[in-house]
Every structure is written in structure tokens, then in C-alpha cells.
Amino acid sequence: MEYRSTRGAAPILDFEQATLCGLAQDGGLYVPASWPVMNTDAIRDLQGRPYSEIALCILGLFTGDRVAEPDLGSLIRQAYAGFHHDAIAPIRQLDDRLFLMELFHGPTLAFKDLALQVLGRLFQHFLEKGDRTCTILGATSGDTGSAAIAGVRGLDSVELFMLHPHGRVSDVQRRQMTTVLDGNIHNIAIDGTFDDCQNLVKTLFNDPEFRSRHALTAVNSINWARIASQVVYYFRAALVLGAPDREISFSVPTGNFGNVLAGYVAKKLGLPVHKLIIGSNENDILTRFFETGHMQQQIVRTTLSPSMDIGISSNFERYLFELLDHDADHLSRMMSEFSRTGQFQVGPDLLKKARSDFSAYRFDDDQVRKDILSTYRTTGEIVDPHSMIGVSAARREAHDGVPVVILGTAHPAKFPDAIRDALDIEIGLPDHVAGLLSMTERCTRLGNDPGQLKRFIDDRQD
Ligand SMILES: *Cc1c(COP(=O)(O)O)cnc(C)c1O
């Protein structure tokens, strides 16, 4: 399997290289050079199989010959061994057509674990084989950092430096990072905002000498291996509900377009996906695009669903590449317009095509609180503010007889303030993470200064 950049000016890579490099040299995102396709019989063969076997089949399509099948199998089993539910991603029925898939039974209680537990082990596999090491550098406003740390803790070949804005992440989110005391994990609290953290990361990545000396890499949601790992749960849910002999729709709370893109990939592979429904919070760049064909960046606002508080949906570039029939030159022109002016527009034909795959709805915090309450009253389920946006979007979509699976992206206990606001209920952490609140923390506080950060990283590596 070969991977090429959406902007067409970076080298063609195999799965191993694409995984380790993350972002392409030309600023684009790596995508498979052609889509593997599963026929109906191959999909039917997966019915009744456990999550890990479906994962082996789907991930195998993307890894090609870069990971031997027995290695991939054991890597997947290890990745999901730490999950606190045998089904990995159990599905609960909400009413006669809505189903909630719980993607929050991993170590950090959010859906990012499903991909990052695999990604960490892929890194280890590739690096060990070549007797190499790398340094992962990232910035987080909450969920991504803890899931990345949980994915690579204790690995010999990877050092991870994770920046978060001092005093600006929730207690639980901070502790999920800072109580991990493995020697290869380095938490850094920056005196500044999340944007300051991201700018520091960018500055270090833009220093070629520093970058190559430490073999710097990223594990953010533009990494193809993350998307590939997310395709698995679309298959699993659809199979449980009767695919390939029945169409299924999905409703996905998304900001970066990462999670819902995996649903589009599942459809490309042959899964009978009817509609992909997008739920946005007030940071609604995606919803506005699907209404008007106009992609326009706006100031980011803080909402009850912080993991969707984004200004740009980076993974949309991969879908745009599909919309433009893989015309990398056209795409590059649009993306450079976007980085210059903060906007681009697609014509009516492309918008029509996009709308046949996706629909999109937006919800403000007041609506989310109301919907959490009404859902609790009618179903007894306590739904976190992110997943709630998925449920509400599914309800907004016209009833067409097709079952809808909503992607439940976080455990409600991760957002106790929002739940207290909406329901007047105190929700406790599940037993397996309750110890968090009394565990020792380790974290270094640094100023908003690239020089300090570079010295800190230099000092911790030979
Ligand atoms: C990261 C995250 C999202 C958004 O994921 P995308 O990559 O933007 O699709 C939604 N909900 C939760 C809980 C998250 O952590």
C-alpha cells in the first residue's frame, strides 16, 4: 500500500514511513494512493467476530506488507487489553432507530484511546525493528495529551514531551497526564494559552537542525494510522446492526473532521454507510461549509465540549482531495488561499456532492444542556456534552427508516461540571480511574519561550 500527499509534492511513502512522519513535507496529508475495496462477502465474513479480529482485517488493508500479520494481531490485542469493556466499543439502544456506541472504555475515557493505543504500539514496532528512537512533541488542551501519553508510556524507543497551558485544563484532564510517571513521559505546563503551546511546538518543528537531532514527530489527528484505526469501529457497529445487508447512518460529534472522516473511509472500503451526520458546537466551521460551500475560519470560542473547540478542521483536506477527484494542484491552490485569507469557496456541483455524503447541524451550549436533561429523562442515559451533540444531530436528521449509530466520544465523568449544570447530579469517576485524584503528579512548569523548551528537551536526551 502506497501513500501520497494531498498536495502532490511530497515523496510517495509506505505505511511505516507515513505513520512515522505524520505531516507530509509539502504541508499536505498522506492518503492511500488508491482505496482498497472489500466485497459484500468479505464484509459478511466479519459478522459476529470480536473487535480485535475486525481490527486485524481492516488495519491489514492499510499496513500492507509493512507489518506481518501475527505481529499486527498481537499489537492489536495488546492495544485493547487495557479496555474496561469486553466488547471494546459496546452499543446501547436509545430508541427504535438510535444507537449509542460507547467509545470511552479505554484508559483515558475518550474515543482517542481507540486509535492512540494502536499508534503507540505501531511506533514501537517500527522503531525497534530499525533500532531507532524518536521524540514525540505535542500540545494539548485536554483529551489528546492524555490519550497520547497512555499510548506510549513505558515504550523504550519513544520519548514524549506534552505541553499544556498552565491552569487551563481541567483537574481530571491534568491528572490523567501528570500522574503518569514513566521515565519516557515529560509533562510541561506552559505559562500561556493553548495557542502559545501550539506555537512553541511549531517553532521547534520549524527548526530543521533541532528537528532532525531529536527525530521529532507528531501524533495529532492528521496521522493516517489514527484514521485507519478509527475505521474499525464503523465496521463493527454496522456489522452488529445487520451490514452488509442493511444500510446504516452514523452521527458524529466532530471539530477536526478526524472521526467522521473515518466513516467516509469505511464507506469507500465498501461498507453500506447511508449518511454521515456531523454535529458541531458553536465552533461551526464545518456546519457552515455544508450549508453554503464557504469554508471560513473564525475566532475559537470556549464551549461545554472543549475537545471540539477548533478554528480549522485539518482533516477536511483529505475529503476535499476526494471532492476534487484527487487533483492535487487544484487542492494546493485552495489550501494556500485558505492559509492566506482564512477562507475558500466550492461551487454548487461540489457542494451538492458533499451534501450527498454528509449533513451537518450546530448546537449551542444552552441547547446541549437542555438535550442532556431531556435525554436523561427519556432514556436514563447520562450523555457527555460531546456525545450529546451527536445524539441531537441524529434527532435533527429526517427519519428515513435507516438506523443511526451515534459515536459516544467521552465518558460523562470526564465533564462533571457540565453534567452538574444540566442534571444537578454529581457524577463520580469510574473505579478504574478513581485513584487518579490522590496519585503523585510530575510536571515541569516553563515560560512561553522556545529557548527554554529546547534546553529542557536537550537536557533529557543524550
Ligand atoms: C477529540 C474529541 C472529539 C473531536 O474529534 P475530531 O478529531 O475533531 O473528530 C470529540 N469528542 C471528544 C470527547 C474528543 O476527545
The ligand as a Gaussian input file, in Angstrom:
#p B3LYP/6-31G(d) Opt

LIG

0 1
 C      -11.189000      14.825000      20.133000
 C      -12.603000      14.705000      20.543000
 C      -13.672000      14.991000      19.665000
 C      -13.455000      15.512000      18.258000
 O      -12.745000      14.639000      17.439000
 P      -12.364000      15.038000      15.928000
 O      -10.973000      14.542000      15.721000
 O      -12.467000      16.513000      15.872000
 O      -13.326000      14.377000      15.058000
 C      -14.963000      14.803000      20.106000
 N      -15.222000      14.389000      21.370000
 C      -14.232000      14.124000      22.245000
 C      -14.592000      13.698000      23.602000
 C      -12.891000      14.260000      21.864000
 O      -11.915000      13.993000      22.751000

